[in-house]
Amino acid sequence: MAVTVRVVSYNIRSLRDDPDAVARVVRALRPDVLCLQEVPRFATWWWQRRRLARACGMRIAAGRRACGLAVFTAPHVQRVAREFALLSRVPDLHRRALALAVLQVDGAPLIAASTHLDLEDEPRLRHVGEVLARLERAKARHRAPLVLTGDINEEPHGPAWRRLATRFQDAHAIAPDGDSFTFSAMEPVRRIDGVFADKGIHVQGCGVPTTPELLADYPKATDHRPVLATLRL
């Protein structure tokens, strides 16, 4: 039986703007799986993550303090396993990582992963290779389809994005639904956040939702807009 899953990717800028607006956006999007970048990682980081999960009506399925990544899930989604991997270190640059959760969504298996790539070209492309290798190992180990989400820090014409789109389906390019631009939330002019789905997953639609209430909350919440992908497993 086919299962429909709503996956959201969202860079929340360490909740430095309005955490209540972030929670309102997430609740309005109703994700089964929420993949986050720039989650708080200093001082009261654990308390802030737990508070955000509760405010969104979700649970923390994966993520560590390092690198500001997390995967949240709706209450009906079961976590089977979780993994976290630091990517290769680049001198003088922020450390990058990959967080993933192995899930059962209404009985259907799914691996949901979140990453946040570098601003500089060479390490960004190198880290894509590391991400893909780790995801392939996770897929072989857990025997489940993959969805990778993240702040790619590059637009679709760039080499890192193109490499991801060669291995996966660029969900918005396959089935555009809503706006394409994700940055900035105030004046969106770039598509640098994406959802990439295994080729065996049917993409029903993907993009930035544009209801008036959400458009009003986006600039209050953070500097990125969220990407919502509706997938059929």
Secondary structure as GFF3:
##gff-version 3
##sequence-region A 1 233
A	DSSP	beta_strand	4	11	.	.	.	ID=ss1
A	DSSP	three_ten_helix	13	15	.	.	.	ID=ss2
A	DSSP	alpha_helix	19	29	.	.	.	ID=ss3
A	DSSP	beta_strand	33	37	.	.	.	ID=ss4
A	DSSP	alpha_helix	45	56	.	.	.	ID=ss5
A	DSSP	beta_strand	59	62	.	.	.	ID=ss6
A	DSSP	three_ten_helix	66	68	.	.	.	ID=ss7
A	DSSP	beta_strand	69	73	.	.	.	ID=ss8
A	DSSP	beta_strand	77	86	.	.	.	ID=ss9
A	DSSP	beta_strand	97	105	.	.	.	ID=ss10
A	DSSP	beta_strand	108	116	.	.	.	ID=ss11
A	DSSP	alpha_helix	121	142	.	.	.	ID=ss12
A	DSSP	beta_strand	146	151	.	.	.	ID=ss13
A	DSSP	alpha_helix	159	167	.	.	.	ID=ss14
A	DSSP	beta_strand	169	170	.	.	.	ID=ss15
A	DSSP	alpha_helix	171	174	.	.	.	ID=ss16
A	DSSP	beta_strand	193	197	.	.	.	ID=ss17
A	DSSP	beta_strand	202	207	.	.	.	ID=ss18
A	DSSP	alpha_helix	212	221	.	.	.	ID=ss19
A	DSSP	beta_strand	227	232	.	.	.	ID=ss20
###
